[in-house]
Amino acid sequence: MQAFARPSGSMVGTVTLFLCTPGGASDAAPGAPLGAGEVVWGKGSAPTQGIRAELRCWCSCCLLLFDVPLDEATLVEVCDLADSAEEAGCAFCCLSDPKVVAKPGLLTQEEVEHLLSLAAGAAQPTHCGAGGPFESGTRSIRVLQAEETPTVEGIERKLVALCGLACEHLARLRVVRTATRLGLCNRGSGHTSVYVCLQERDDVWFPKLGVRFAMRRGDALFWTNHRRVDGRLCEDVRTQRIHVAAGGGLERISAVGLDAFFHDNPVRAQQRQRKFVADGAL
């Protein structure tokens, strides 16, 4: 048996569920009880044959977002997006809803090495909450001061230009080890997230979008973390991500990268007055 969901209207409202047998041919009478373990979630358009039951329920359609398996996700090679020398400096909008933009080679090799050298002097990140629910979460290696060096200042300007947002809304940059469990990758507290690959290869998988971005050193992605539903500003769970082995591998890995977040408020002045506390000191 499979269950097909068809939204009826807005993101929050009534949903029609069709319970049917695979292939459309029913082996049980309509209305017959379902066997144990018979119903599984599926995806696709509503069937026209073999329908055993039609249910209407009130729920949030966010709960009906399916994770596309990693081996079925669309692969986007970020370094191959530019087809010509004229496009080498371009950013590419890969998805419009939610907005996901890729920029091949945003940072130079020298800029990447500079970030890694700043992180090298920091204490190694510990497994915060070892054995607990956040053991597989994002770990900050080094949180950079705003405009800490001329190179960092240049990187911040690049991020501002890429996203088209105000510099005063850019929070302090973080060199991190990414999470290995879905839902534990740091999304920040802002409306827009940026991730820059700082190692040779790093694949970023968005299960609910069904896309996998193959990134190389210096490549960047940015996406929106929010959406409006019935006039309300809500978290957009579709942009949750996980990092996996490069080259088409299925293993989840912890990669080294740069996290950046843009906030609604001018957070930069506030953060200049704060002192960073390392994960290991908590």
C-alpha positions in Angstrom: 0.0 0.0 0.0 1.1 3.6 -0.7 -0.3 6.9 0.5 -0.3 9.8 -1.9 -0.7 13.4 -0.5 -2.5 16.1 -2.5 -2.5 19.5 -0.8 -5.8 21.3 -0.9 -5.0 25.0 -0.8 -2.4 26.8 1.3 0.6 25.4 3.1 -1.5 24.8 6.2 -5.0 23.4 5.6 -6.8 20.3 4.4 -4.9 17.5 2.7 -6.4 14.6 0.7 -4.7 11.2 1.2 -5.3 8.4 -1.2 -4.5 4.8 0.1 -4.0 2.4 -2.8 -2.0 -0.6 -3.8 1.2 -0.3 -5.9 0.5 -0.5 -9.6 -3.1 0.7 -9.1 -4.6 -2.8 -8.9 -6.3 -3.4 -5.5 -6.2 -6.8 -3.9 -8.7 -5.9 -1.2 -12.2 -4.5 -1.2 -12.6 -0.7 -0.8 -12.8 0.1 2.9 -11.2 -3.1 4.0 -8.9 -2.8 7.0 -5.2 -2.2 6.3 -2.7 -4.9 7.2 0.1 -4.3 9.7 2.9 -2.4 8.0 0.9 -2.0 4.8 1.0 1.8 4.5 4.2 3.6 3.5 4.7 7.1 2.4 5.2 7.6 -1.3 5.3 10.6 -3.6 3.8 11.5 -7.0 0.4 12.5 -8.4 -2.7 11.0 -7.0 -3.7 7.6 -8.5 -6.9 7.0 -10.5 -7.2 3.3 -9.9 -7.0 0.9 -7.0 -8.0 3.5 -4.5 -9.1 1.8 -1.2 -9.8 4.9 0.8 -9.8 8.7 0.5 -9.1 10.7 3.7 -9.3 14.4 4.3 -7.4 15.7 7.2 -6.3 19.0 8.7 -2.5 19.3 9.0 0.6 21.2 8.0 1.9 20.2 4.6 5.4 20.7 5.9 4.9 17.3 7.6 4.4 15.8 4.1 7.7 16.9 2.7 9.5 13.8 1.5 13.2 13.3 1.7 14.6 12.4 -1.7 17.1 9.5 -1.3 20.7 10.6 -1.8 21.2 8.2 -4.7 18.2 9.8 -6.5 19.1 13.4 -5.8 20.0 15.7 -8.8 23.8 16.2 -8.9 25.0 19.8 -9.5 28.7 20.2 -10.1 29.2 23.8 -9.0 32.6 24.2 -10.8 30.9 23.2 -14.1 28.1 25.9 -14.0 30.2 28.4 -15.8 30.2 27.4 -19.5 32.6 30.2 -20.6 35.2 32.6 -19.4 32.6 35.4 -19.5 30.5 33.4 -16.9 33.5 32.7 -14.6 32.6 35.6 -12.3 28.8 34.8 -12.3 26.6 33.4 -9.6 24.0 30.9 -10.6 20.4 30.7 -9.2 19.9 26.9 -9.1 16.5 27.0 -7.3 14.0 29.9 -7.0 11.7 28.5 -4.3 13.5 28.3 -2.0 16.2 30.5 -3.4 19.5 28.6 -3.6 22.4 30.3 -5.4 25.8 28.8 -6.3 29.0 30.7 -6.9 32.0 28.8 -8.3 35.3 29.9 -6.9 34.0 32.7 -4.7 37.3 32.6 -2.7 40.8 32.3 -4.0 43.2 29.5 -2.9 45.1 32.2 -0.9 41.9 33.3 0.9 41.1 29.7 1.7 44.6 29.1 3.1 44.3 32.2 5.1 41.1 31.1 6.8 42.6 27.6 7.5 45.7 29.2 9.0 43.6 31.3 11.4 41.6 28.2 12.4 44.8 26.2 12.9 45.8 28.2 15.9 42.5 27.5 17.6 41.9 24.6 20.0 40.5 21.6 18.3 36.7 21.4 18.5 35.4 18.9 21.0 32.4 16.6 20.6 30.0 18.9 22.5 27.5 16.8 24.5 29.3 13.5 23.8 26.8 10.7 23.8 23.9 13.2 23.7 21.6 14.3 20.9 23.9 17.0 19.6 27.1 14.9 19.4 26.8 14.9 15.6 26.1 18.6 15.3 28.1 21.5 13.8 31.3 22.3 15.8 32.9 25.7 15.5 36.7 25.6 15.1 37.2 29.4 15.0 34.8 32.3 15.1 36.5 35.3 13.4 36.3 38.9 14.5 34.7 41.3 12.1 37.4 42.6 9.7 39.9 40.6 11.8 42.5 40.9 9.0 42.5 42.6 5.6 41.9 39.2 4.0 38.9 38.5 6.2 37.5 41.9 5.4 37.9 41.2 1.7 36.0 37.9 2.2 33.2 39.6 4.0 32.9 42.1 1.2 32.6 39.2 -1.3 29.8 37.6 0.8 27.9 40.9 1.0 28.2 41.4 -2.8 27.1 37.8 -3.5 24.0 38.0 -1.3 23.2 41.6 -2.0 22.7 42.3 1.7 24.0 45.0 4.0 27.4 44.4 5.7 26.1 45.5 9.1 23.7 42.5 9.0 26.5 40.0 8.5 27.3 38.1 11.6 30.9 37.0 12.5 32.2 34.3 10.2 32.8 30.8 11.5 35.2 28.1 10.4 33.4 24.9 11.3 33.2 21.1 11.1 29.8 20.4 9.7 27.2 18.1 11.2 26.8 14.5 10.2 23.2 14.3 11.1 20.3 15.9 9.3 18.8 18.8 11.3 22.0 19.5 13.2 23.8 21.6 10.6 24.0 25.1 12.0 21.5 27.3 10.2 22.3 30.4 12.3 19.8 32.9 13.6 19.4 34.8 10.4 17.3 34.7 7.3 20.1 33.9 4.9 22.9 31.3 5.2 26.1 31.0 3.2 28.5 28.0 3.1 31.9 28.0 1.5 33.9 24.8 0.9 37.4 25.0 2.5 38.6 21.5 1.6 39.4 19.8 -1.8 35.9 18.3 -2.2 32.6 18.6 -0.3 29.1 17.5 -1.4 26.2 19.2 0.2 22.8 17.4 0.0 19.4 19.0 0.5 17.2 16.0 1.1 13.9 17.8 0.9 14.9 19.7 -2.3 16.2 16.5 -4.0 19.5 18.2 -5.0 23.2 17.5 -4.2 25.8 20.2 -4.8 29.4 18.9 -5.5 31.6 21.7 -4.3 35.4 22.4 -4.6 37.7 24.6 -2.6 36.4 28.1 -2.7 32.9 27.4 -4.1 30.0 28.9 -2.2 26.3 28.4 -1.7 23.7 30.7 -0.2 20.1 30.1 0.5 17.1 31.5 2.4 16.1 30.0 5.7 12.6 31.5 5.9 9.3 31.7 4.0 5.9 33.3 4.4 3.0 31.1 5.1 -0.5 32.7 5.2 1.2 36.0 6.0 3.4 34.6 8.8 7.2 34.3 8.7 8.2 30.7 9.3 11.4 28.6 9.2 11.9 27.0 5.8 12.8 23.4 6.7 13.3 22.6 3.0 16.8 24.1 3.2 18.0 21.7 5.9 21.3 20.1 4.6 23.8 17.3 5.3 27.3 16.8 4.1 28.2 13.6 2.3 31.3 12.1 0.7 32.4 13.6 -2.6 32.5 11.7 -5.9 29.0 10.2 -5.5 29.6 8.6 -2.2 26.7 7.8 0.2 28.7 8.2 3.4 27.9 11.2 5.6 31.1 13.1 6.5 32.1 16.1 8.6 33.6 18.6 6.3 35.6 21.8 7.1 33.9 24.9 5.7 33.0 28.5 6.3 29.5 29.4 7.8 28.1 32.9 7.4 24.7 34.3 8.4 22.8 37.5 7.6 20.4 38.7 10.3 17.3 41.0 10.1 18.9 43.4 12.5 22.4 45.1 12.3 24.0 42.5 14.4 27.6 43.5 13.6 27.8 46.3 16.1 26.4 44.1 18.9 28.8 41.2 18.2 31.8 43.5 18.4 31.0 43.8 22.1 30.8 40.1 22.8 33.5 37.5 23.5 33.3 34.1 21.9 33.3 31.0 24.2 34.6 27.9 22.5 32.4 24.7 22.4 34.9 22.9 24.6 34.6 25.4 27.4 30.8 24.8 27.7 
